[in-house]
Amino acid sequence: MKRMKSTLEILIIEDEESVARFLMRAVTEVGYNATCARDGQRGLELGGDKKFDAILLDVMLPALDGFTVCRRLRSRGIETPILMVTARDTTEDKIEGLDAGADDYIVKPFVFEELMARLRAMLRRHNNSPSTLTVGDLVLDSGTRSASRGGQKIELSTTEY
């Protein structure tokens, strides 16, 4: 059985000190670990590590802008979920961010609860845990909501499953 990590690792790529501190505090208060990069180049280096469960990415960064960081991560095959957190609020900016490979986009200033809800939703969508749980000869498949033991299907009601 695959063991899940107990603490999620979040990369924050944000150059503005007060926003970076706020984001770091926000994710650590809910139990995640956080690492911060203060410019796009360092964010690209850290994000390429593939050890992060999600990335919070500003657009207006020194060295490399967030759109470029996002595109380069995706071109390197990095599939880590990316939530752009930026003051750039035009429809064109949002389209550019999403087309660059971001999974979601939130505009500053934002409500903390919305940011965390978007992060949780993004993590759920990208959860790579298997859809089946196997213990001995018992198999539960959450994708099909079915169960079997020793290869024989077990009929379960919705409540029993």
N, C-alpha and C positions, 0 to 999 in steps of 0.2 A: 504494500500500500504506500502511495506517495505521501511523504510528510510535507505539510505546508510550512512556509516560513512564518514565524510568529510575529515579526515586525516588518512592515513594508518600508522600503527605502525610496525616498522622494528626492529628486534633484531639483533644486530651485535655481534658475538662471535669471538673475535680477541685479541690475547695477545700482538702483536707488537704495541707499542704506536703510531708510526707515521702512520701506516696503519689504525689503529682504528680511529684516528682523521680524516684521509682522508675520510674513509667510512662514518663516522658520518656527516661530512660536506657535502659530496656528497648527501646523502639521505635527509638531512634537507634543502638543497638548492633547491630541487625540490618539497618541501612542505610536506615531510613525517616526522613523529616523529621517533626518534631513541633512542634506549636503548643499552648500550654496556656492555657486560660481558667480563672479561679479562682472564677467564680460562674456561675449559670445564665443570667443576662441576657447577659453577655459571650459565653458559649458559644452562645446562640441567635443573637446577632449574627454571630459568626464562622462558625457552622454554616450560616447562611443564605447564605454566600458561594458555596457549591457547589463550591469548589475542593478540598475534602478527599476523599480516597479512603475514609476510615473515621473514625468518631468513637467514642472511649472515653468513656462518660458515667456519672458518679456520680449517685446519686439524691438524697442529702441534701446539697443545695447552698444557699448563700445566694442571695437575690434571687428565683430561680425554682428549684423542685425539678426533678430530672432527668426525672420522668414528664411534667411540663408542657413542658419543653424538647423532649422527644421528640415529644409530640403536636403542638406548634406547628411543629416542623420538617416533620413529615409533612403537616400541613394546608397548608403553603406549597409542597408539591410536592417537597420535598427528599428524594431517594431514597438519599442517602449511607448506607452500612451503619452501623448503630449497635450497639455492644456495651456493654450496661450493666455497670458494674463497681462493685459496691456491697456494703455490709455488710447490707443488707436481705435477709433470707434466707427469709422465709415463702413458702409456695406462692402466697398472695394477692399478695405483692409481685412475684413472678416473673410471674404472670399479668398483673398491671397493667402491668408494663414491656413485656412482649411485645405486649399489646393496645394499648399506647400507640404501638407502631410499632418497638420495638427488634427487631433481627434475632437477638440472642442476649443471654444474661444470665449473668454469673458472679459468685459471692459471694466477698467478702473474708473471711478471707484466702484467697488462691488460690495455686496452684503456677504459677510463671512459665511453664513449658513449656506448661501447659494454656492459659493466657491467650494465648500466641503462636500455639498451634495453632488456637484458636477464631478469632483475628484472621485467620490465613491462610485458614481455611475460609470465613469470612465474605467475605473479599476475592475468593476463587475464585467463590463463588456470585454475586457482584455484578459480576464482570468483564464489562465491556461491550465487550470486543474482538469483532470480527466472527467468525462461525464459518467464513468463507471467506477464503482467502488467494489472491490473484491476482497472477501475475507474467506479463506479456505475455498470451498466450492460454492459459496453464496455470492451472487453477482447482482448488484443494484445498478440500474442504468437510469440516471436522472434525465437523460435526453428523451428516452421513450417511456419513462416512468414505469419500468417493468423490472421484474425480479426473476431469478432462476437459481436453482440449487442442483448441482450435479448435471447441468445441461437441461434440466426439466423446468419448464416455465411454471412460475408460481402465480396463481390468480390472486390479485390484491385489489381491494376497493381503493378509491381515492384516499379515504381516511386511513386505511391500513398502510398505504405507501408512505 
